[in-house]
Amino acid sequence: MGAEVVAFSHSPSKKKEAEELGASIFVDTSDKAQVDSVRGTLNFLLVTANGGDMANEYVTWMDLEGQIIYLAIPPNKMSYRAFEFIMNEVAITGSAIGGMNVIKRMLDFAAEHNIRPIIERFPMSKINDAIERVESGRIRYRAVLEN
């Protein structure tokens, strides 16, 4: 859709999958040179992992007037050094699931652009297995319980 997508992960094994999903750049966050290569370049950063300990690092990745949008809730209190986000006018915000109108617009957009979710299905009898996979971080990408 015209955007250059940068995927970040501390697991280099996720590179191929990220590229298959549309990322044109993959950054292994454990590789300082790779992280430095995108520093100051991002317009938007959608944070989908709960790693609140990287909050100050995220700000340094942003271009002027960039936006960091948290879609996951970090387990601990976050703190920022004000200098980076004030000097670069970075906005930090968050988004929950949204109301019915937001969900309808998202589903319409996904249908129009043939965007499909990646899910793992579990019968209700395996709910404990599904919960364990979610809690251990081994689920790819959503667990769906089937009745």
MDAnalysis code that builds the backbone (N, CA, C; Angstrom):
import MDAnalysis as mda
import numpy as np

u = mda.Universe.empty(441, n_residues=147, atom_resindex=np.repeat(np.arange(147), 3), trajectory=True)
u.add_TopologyAttr("name", ["N", "CA", "C"] * 147)
u.add_TopologyAttr("resid", np.arange(1, 148))
u.add_TopologyAttr("resname", ["MET", "GLY", "ALA", "GLU", "VAL", "VAL", "ALA", "PHE", "SER", "HIS", "SER", "PRO", "SER", "LYS", "LYS", "LYS", "GLU", "ALA", "GLU", "GLU", "LEU", "GLY", "ALA", "SER", "ILE", "PHE", "VAL", "ASP", "THR", "SER", "ASP", "LYS", "ALA", "GLN", "VAL", "ASP", "SER", "VAL", "ARG", "GLY", "THR", "LEU", "ASN", "PHE", "LEU", "LEU", "VAL", "THR", "ALA", "ASN", "GLY", "GLY", "ASP", "MET", "ALA", "ASN", "GLU", "TYR", "VAL", "THR", "TRP", "MET", "ASP", "LEU", "GLU", "GLY", "GLN", "ILE", "ILE", "TYR", "LEU", "ALA", "ILE", "PRO", "PRO", "ASN", "LYS", "MET", "SER", "TYR", "ARG", "ALA", "PHE", "GLU", "PHE", "ILE", "MET", "ASN", "GLU", "VAL", "ALA", "ILE", "THR", "GLY", "SER", "ALA", "ILE", "GLY", "GLY", "MET", "ASN", "VAL", "ILE", "LYS", "ARG", "MET", "LEU", "ASP", "PHE", "ALA", "ALA", "GLU", "HIS", "ASN", "ILE", "ARG", "PRO", "ILE", "ILE", "GLU", "ARG", "PHE", "PRO", "MET", "SER", "LYS", "ILE", "ASN", "ASP", "ALA", "ILE", "GLU", "ARG", "VAL", "GLU", "SER", "GLY", "ARG", "ILE", "ARG", "TYR", "ARG", "ALA", "VAL", "LEU", "GLU", "ASN"])
u.atoms.positions = np.array([
    [0.823, -1.205, 0.000],
    [0.000, 0.000, 0.000],
    [0.857, 1.255, 0.000],
    [2.130, 1.106, -0.353],
    [2.998, 2.261, -0.492],
    [3.890, 2.553, 0.687],
    [3.635, 1.936, 1.826],
    [4.468, 2.187, 3.001],
    [5.669, 1.247, 2.989],
    [6.790, 1.750, 3.465],
    [7.935, 0.875, 3.678],
    [7.814, 0.341, 5.095],
    [7.716, -0.963, 5.217],
    [7.487, -1.599, 6.507],
    [8.802, -2.132, 7.055],
    [9.085, -1.752, 8.304],
    [10.276, -2.222, 9.001],
    [9.791, -3.110, 10.143],
    [10.275, -4.339, 10.193],
    [9.913, -5.259, 11.270],
    [11.078, -5.362, 12.239],
    [10.771, -5.362, 13.522],
    [11.776, -5.464, 14.572],
    [11.541, -6.734, 15.367],
    [12.620, -7.442, 15.684],
    [12.525, -8.605, 16.558],
    [13.894, -8.892, 17.144],
    [13.892, -9.477, 18.332],
    [15.155, -9.928, 18.918],
    [15.490, -11.342, 18.455],
    [14.609, -11.909, 17.611],
    [14.814, -13.264, 17.092],
    [15.088, -13.213, 15.591],
    [16.344, -13.374, 15.170],
    [16.652, -13.369, 13.735],
    [15.883, -14.434, 12.954],
    [15.430, -15.477, 13.646],
    [14.682, -16.541, 12.971],
    [13.347, -16.050, 12.416],
    [12.894, -14.866, 12.835],
    [11.613, -14.328, 12.370],
    [11.745, -13.510, 11.084],
    [12.968, -13.349, 10.587],
    [13.194, -12.498, 9.408],
    [12.402, -12.972, 8.190],
    [12.505, -14.238, 7.852],
    [11.837, -14.755, 6.654],
    [10.328, -14.536, 6.741],
    [9.752, -14.839, 7.883],
    [8.316, -14.669, 8.060],
    [7.921, -13.194, 7.962],
    [8.707, -12.313, 8.560],
    [8.417, -10.877, 8.488],
    [8.433, -10.393, 7.042],
    [9.391, -10.859, 6.268],
    [9.467, -10.470, 4.854],
    [8.285, -11.039, 4.069],
    [7.889, -12.272, 4.360],
    [6.731, -12.871, 3.691],
    [5.452, -12.098, 4.004],
    [5.397, -11.477, 5.186],
    [4.226, -10.697, 5.580],
    [4.290, -9.250, 5.073],
    [5.372, -8.883, 4.379],
    [5.416, -7.570, 3.742],
    [6.486, -6.621, 4.226],
    [7.291, -7.011, 5.179],
    [8.360, -6.124, 5.642],
    [9.445, -6.020, 4.577],
    [9.872, -4.799, 4.289],
    [10.974, -4.625, 3.333],
    [12.311, -4.543, 4.061],
    [12.257, -4.271, 5.360],
    [13.466, -4.212, 6.181],
    [13.195, -5.001, 7.454],
    [14.162, -5.814, 7.863],
    [14.075, -6.548, 9.124],
    [15.233, -6.095, 10.001],
    [14.938, -5.730, 11.242],
    [15.966, -5.288, 12.178],
    [16.009, -6.249, 13.361],
    [17.160, -6.882, 13.520],
    [17.417, -7.730, 14.680],
    [17.828, -6.779, 15.806],
    [16.963, -6.628, 16.808],
    [17.213, -5.648, 17.866],
    [18.391, -6.002, 18.766],
    [18.919, -7.210, 18.625],
    [20.117, -7.561, 19.395],
    [21.399, -7.179, 18.651],
    [21.262, -6.649, 17.434],
    [22.398, -6.240, 16.609],
    [22.449, -4.711, 16.552],
    [23.375, -4.111, 17.287],
    [23.454, -2.652, 17.397],
    [23.572, -1.973, 16.036],
    [24.347, -2.550, 15.121],
    [24.521, -1.943, 13.795],
    [23.191, -1.893, 13.039],
    [22.397, -2.952, 13.144],
    [21.098, -2.953, 12.473],
    [20.161, -1.913, 13.082],
    [20.152, -1.819, 14.400],
    [19.313, -0.824, 15.062],
    [19.769, 0.582, 14.683],
    [21.072, 0.819, 14.686],
    [21.595, 2.139, 14.327],
    [21.224, 2.526, 12.898],
    [21.069, 1.544, 12.008],
    [20.764, 1.842, 10.608],
    [19.372, 2.440, 10.415],
    [18.468, 2.249, 11.363],
    [17.121, 2.816, 11.236],
    [16.858, 3.951, 12.225],
    [17.830, 4.231, 13.074],
    [17.655, 5.270, 14.091],
    [17.297, 6.610, 13.426],
    [16.244, 7.230, 13.920],
    [15.827, 8.539, 13.414],
    [15.079, 8.496, 12.098],
    [14.579, 7.326, 11.671],
    [13.964, 7.227, 10.345],
    [12.475, 6.897, 10.344],
    [11.917, 6.453, 11.445],
    [10.535, 5.951, 11.436],
    [9.511, 7.058, 11.631],
    [8.433, 6.980, 10.853],
    [7.314, 7.901, 11.034],
    [6.322, 7.372, 12.059],
    [6.097, 6.060, 12.018],
    [5.173, 5.402, 12.937],
    [5.831, 4.142, 13.467],
    [5.588, 3.864, 14.734],
    [6.052, 2.616, 15.329],
    [4.879, 2.011, 16.078],
    [4.418, 0.854, 15.598],
    [3.355, 0.129, 16.274],
    [4.014, -0.894, 17.185],
    [3.872, -0.713, 18.481],
    [4.504, -1.609, 19.455],
    [3.498, -2.700, 19.805],
    [3.784, -3.914, 19.326],
    [2.862, -5.026, 19.539],
    [3.370, -6.020, 20.573],
    [4.553, -5.779, 21.112],
    [5.113, -6.628, 22.169],
    [5.072, -5.841, 23.467],
    [5.088, -6.536, 24.574],
    [4.948, -5.839, 25.856],
    [6.286, -5.455, 26.488],
    [7.311, -5.228, 25.679],
    [8.637, -4.889, 26.191],
    [8.766, -3.433, 26.598],
    [8.234, -3.069, 27.744],
    [8.296, -1.692, 28.216],
    [9.701, -1.217, 28.523],
    [10.651, -2.145, 28.664],
    [12.017, -1.769, 28.999],
    [12.734, -1.112, 27.822],
    [12.134, -1.095, 26.642],
    [12.779, -0.490, 25.469],
    [12.193, 0.880, 25.143],
    [11.393, 1.440, 26.022],
    [10.684, 2.682, 25.743],
    [11.614, 3.795, 25.265],
    [12.718, 4.029, 25.944],
    [13.630, 5.099, 25.538],
    [14.326, 4.777, 24.216],
    [14.566, 3.517, 23.954],
    [15.163, 3.110, 22.680],
    [14.209, 3.421, 21.534],
    [12.919, 3.111, 21.712],
    [11.934, 3.365, 20.658],
    [11.961, 4.823, 20.210],
    [12.049, 5.736, 21.154],
    [12.018, 7.163, 20.818],
    [13.165, 7.523, 19.884],
    [14.325, 6.911, 20.058],
    [15.480, 7.243, 19.214],
    [15.333, 6.725, 17.791],
    [14.408, 5.823, 17.562],
    [14.183, 5.292, 16.213],
    [13.328, 6.233, 15.373],
    [12.683, 7.221, 16.017],
    [11.675, 8.026, 15.352],
    [12.260, 9.232, 14.633],
    [11.640, 9.573, 13.494],
    [11.945, 10.794, 12.763],
    [11.199, 11.943, 13.448],
    [11.440, 13.161, 12.991],
    [10.714, 14.314, 13.522],
    [9.212, 14.082, 13.401],
    [8.502, 14.399, 14.458],
    [7.048, 14.275, 14.538],
    [6.560, 12.839, 14.355],
    [7.406, 11.863, 14.678],
    [6.994, 10.472, 14.605],
    [5.989, 10.141, 15.683],
    [5.314, 9.033, 15.501],
    [4.313, 8.589, 16.469],
    [4.602, 7.159, 16.901],
    [4.652, 6.954, 18.214],
    [4.777, 5.623, 18.790],
    [3.401, 5.253, 19.319],
    [2.865, 4.142, 18.820],
    [1.532, 3.711, 19.220],
    [1.647, 2.345, 19.896],
    [1.334, 2.302, 21.170],
    [1.369, 1.044, 21.920],
    [0.060, 0.288, 21.715],
    [0.176, -0.944, 21.217],
    [-0.970, -1.829, 21.042],
    [-0.930, -2.960, 22.058],
    [0.168, -3.074, 22.778],
    [0.329, -4.064, 23.846],
    [0.616, -3.303, 25.133],
    [0.244, -3.885, 26.232],
    [0.424, -3.218, 27.520],
    [1.668, -3.774, 28.204],
    [2.690, -2.930, 28.374],
    [3.894, -3.382, 29.075],
    [3.549, -3.767, 30.519],
    [4.221, -4.787, 31.055],
    [3.887, -5.254, 32.402],
    [4.338, -4.299, 33.506],
    [5.334, -3.470, 33.211],
    [5.868, -2.576, 34.231],
    [5.630, -1.124, 33.854],
    [5.839, -0.255, 34.821],
    [5.726, 1.176, 34.577],
    [6.788, 1.589, 33.556],
    [6.408, 2.433, 32.604],
    [7.363, 2.926, 31.610],
    [7.841, 4.307, 32.037],
    [9.085, 4.599, 31.714],
    [9.583, 5.950, 31.957],
    [10.409, 6.365, 30.745],
    [10.323, 7.636, 30.425],
    [11.033, 8.188, 29.275],
    [11.946, 9.311, 29.721],
    [13.069, 9.427, 29.018],
    [13.885, 10.621, 29.146],
    [13.229, 11.649, 28.231],
    [12.809, 12.739, 28.787],
    [11.999, 13.709, 28.046],
    [12.733, 14.334, 26.869],
    [14.039, 14.483, 26.956],
    [14.793, 15.207, 25.933],
    [14.520, 14.675, 24.530],
    [14.631, 13.353, 24.350],
    [14.500, 12.774, 23.014],
    [13.127, 13.022, 22.402],
    [12.062, 12.777, 23.166],
    [10.766, 12.921, 22.515],
    [10.315, 14.365, 22.422],
    [10.809, 15.236, 23.284],
    [10.481, 16.661, 23.154],
    [11.237, 17.277, 21.986],
    [12.528, 17.029, 21.884],
    [13.328, 17.639, 20.814],
    [12.907, 17.152, 19.423],
    [12.443, 15.916, 19.324],
    [12.022, 15.381, 18.026],
    [10.508, 15.421, 17.837],
    [9.805, 16.008, 18.815],
    [8.351, 16.147, 18.753],
    [7.669, 14.811, 18.495],
    [8.131, 13.784, 19.195],
    [7.568, 12.442, 19.058],
    [6.324, 12.330, 19.937],
    [5.243, 11.839, 19.357],
    [4.012, 11.607, 20.108],
    [3.981, 10.155, 20.560],
    [3.582, 9.943, 21.792],
    [3.479, 8.602, 22.352],
    [2.028, 8.404, 22.762],
    [1.405, 7.366, 22.202],
    [-0.001, 7.133, 22.467],
    [-0.267, 5.631, 22.520],
    [-1.501, 5.281, 22.679],
    [-1.867, 3.874, 22.722],
    [-3.231, 3.674, 22.115],
    [-3.563, 2.427, 21.876],
    [-4.862, 2.120, 21.295],
    [-5.339, 0.774, 21.821],
    [-6.559, 0.770, 22.295],
    [-7.190, -0.487, 22.696],
    [-7.924, -1.032, 21.473],
    [-8.757, -1.987, 21.669],
    [-9.418, -2.656, 20.547],
    [-10.340, -1.721, 19.775],
    [-10.917, -0.723, 20.395],
    [-11.828, 0.184, 19.696],
    [-13.265, -0.262, 19.851],
    [-14.163, 0.644, 19.515],
    [-15.589, 0.345, 19.601],
    [-16.079, -0.381, 18.360],
    [-17.373, -0.585, 18.281],
    [-17.968, -1.332, 17.167],
    [-17.698, -0.660, 15.821],
    [-17.739, 0.673, 15.748],
    [-17.491, 1.361, 14.479],
    [-16.055, 1.160, 14.015],
    [-15.106, 1.214, 14.935],
    [-13.693, 1.003, 14.589],
    [-13.489, -0.423, 14.094],
    [-14.075, -1.386, 14.782],
    [-13.943, -2.786, 14.384],
    [-14.570, -3.008, 13.004],
    [-15.748, -2.426, 12.749],
    [-16.386, -2.579, 11.437],
    [-15.511, -1.987, 10.337],
    [-14.955, -0.792, 10.556],
    [-14.073, -0.173, 9.547],
    [-12.841, -1.038, 9.312],
    [-12.281, -1.603, 10.372],
    [-11.101, -2.456, 10.235],
    [-11.431, -3.713, 9.442],
    [-12.568, -4.337, 9.727],
    [-12.963, -5.536, 8.997],
    [-13.259, -5.222, 7.530],
    [-13.899, -4.087, 7.262],
    [-14.157, -3.670, 5.878],
    [-12.847, -3.440, 5.133],
    [-11.900, -2.776, 5.794],
    [-10.590, -2.512, 5.190],
    [-9.872, -3.832, 4.888],
    [-9.892, -4.751, 5.845],
    [-9.232, -6.042, 5.657],
    [-9.864, -6.807, 4.500],
    [-11.183, -6.797, 4.401],
    [-11.867, -7.502, 3.312],
    [-11.532, -6.868, 1.968],
    [-11.541, -5.545, 1.911],
    [-11.254, -4.839, 0.657],
    [-9.841, -5.127, 0.146],
    [-8.885, -5.301, 1.060],
    [-7.484, -5.494, 0.679],
    [-7.014, -6.944, 0.828],
    [-7.977, -7.851, 1.036],
    [-7.672, -9.279, 1.162],
    [-6.627, -9.564, 2.252],
    [-6.785, -8.910, 3.381],
    [-5.903, -9.118, 4.531],
    [-6.554, -10.167, 5.421],
    [-5.814, -11.234, 5.687],
    [-6.350, -12.343, 6.473],
    [-5.499, -12.541, 7.726],
    [-6.151, -12.912, 8.830],
    [-5.392, -13.136, 10.063],
    [-4.645, -14.458, 10.035],
    [-3.605, -14.519, 10.832],
    [-2.890, -15.771, 11.058],
    [-3.302, -16.244, 12.446],
    [-3.904, -17.406, 12.501],
    [-4.444, -17.890, 13.771],
    [-4.065, -19.344, 13.998],
    [-4.148, -19.741, 15.256],
    [-4.074, -21.151, 15.629],
    [-5.402, -21.492, 16.274],
    [-6.020, -22.550, 15.793],
    [-7.329, -22.971, 16.294],
    [-7.172, -24.040, 17.369],
    [-8.023, -23.922, 18.388],
    [-8.051, -24.905, 19.472],
    [-9.499, -25.255, 19.779],
    [-9.810, -26.541, 19.954],
    [-11.158, -26.879, 20.424],
    [-11.284, -26.437, 21.886],
    [-12.495, -26.183, 22.308],
    [-12.717, -25.740, 23.693],
    [-12.101, -26.709, 24.702],
    [-12.046, -27.978, 24.354],
    [-11.484, -28.973, 25.271],
    [-9.979, -28.772, 25.487],
    [-9.330, -27.963, 24.629],
    [-7.888, -27.698, 24.729],
    [-7.609, -26.263, 25.170],
    [-8.554, -25.654, 25.876],
    [-8.399, -24.257, 26.289],
    [-7.143, -24.052, 27.136],
    [-6.820, -25.006, 28.008],
    [-5.624, -24.859, 28.838],
    [-4.353, -24.868, 27.992],
    [-4.331, -25.681, 26.934],
    [-3.182, -25.689, 26.020],
    [-3.043, -24.335, 25.330],
    [-4.177, -23.781, 24.895],
    [-4.156, -22.476, 24.223],
    [-3.636, -21.397, 25.164],
    [-4.123, -21.389, 26.387],
    [-3.681, -20.394, 27.369],
    [-2.191, -20.533, 27.644],
    [-1.728, -21.753, 27.798],
    [-0.301, -21.972, 28.063],
    [0.552, -21.460, 26.899],
    [0.118, -21.700, 25.653],
    [0.879, -21.232, 24.489],
    [0.896, -19.702, 24.418],
    [-0.216, -19.069, 24.763],
    [-0.262, -17.600, 24.779],
    [0.670, -17.065, 25.858],
    [0.557, -17.596, 27.067],
    [1.364, -17.103, 28.186],
    [2.861, -17.340, 27.981],
    [3.221, -18.406, 27.280],
    [4.638, -18.705, 27.059],
    [5.195, -17.975, 25.829],
    [4.324, -17.267, 25.104],
    [4.777, -16.535, 23.925],
    [4.991, -17.407, 22.703],
    [4.440, -18.614, 22.710],
    [4.653, -19.529, 21.587],
    [3.513, -19.516, 20.575],
    [2.494, -18.705, 20.783],
    [1.370, -18.675, 19.850],
    [1.729, -17.805, 18.648],
    [1.332, -18.183, 17.457],
    [1.586, -17.410, 16.242],
    [0.264, -17.187, 15.552],
    [-0.390, -16.187, 15.556],
    [-0.337, -14.884, 16.164],
    [-1.513, -14.693, 17.118],
    [-2.581, -15.405, 16.849],
    [-3.761, -15.354, 17.716],
    [-4.249, -16.765, 17.975],
    [-4.735, -16.987, 19.179],
    [-5.373, -18.260, 19.518],
    [-6.879, -18.069, 19.373],
    [-7.511, -19.005, 18.682],
    [-8.950, -18.952, 18.486],
    [-9.541, -20.237, 19.041],
    [-10.498, -20.079, 19.949],
    [-11.189, -21.236, 20.522],
    [-12.420, -21.531, 19.696],
    [-12.586, -22.803, 19.322],
    [-13.742, -23.214, 18.526],
    [-14.688, -24.040, 19.376],
    [-15.939, -23.704, 19.290],
    [-16.962, -24.411, 20.048],
    [-17.432, -25.621, 19.282],
])
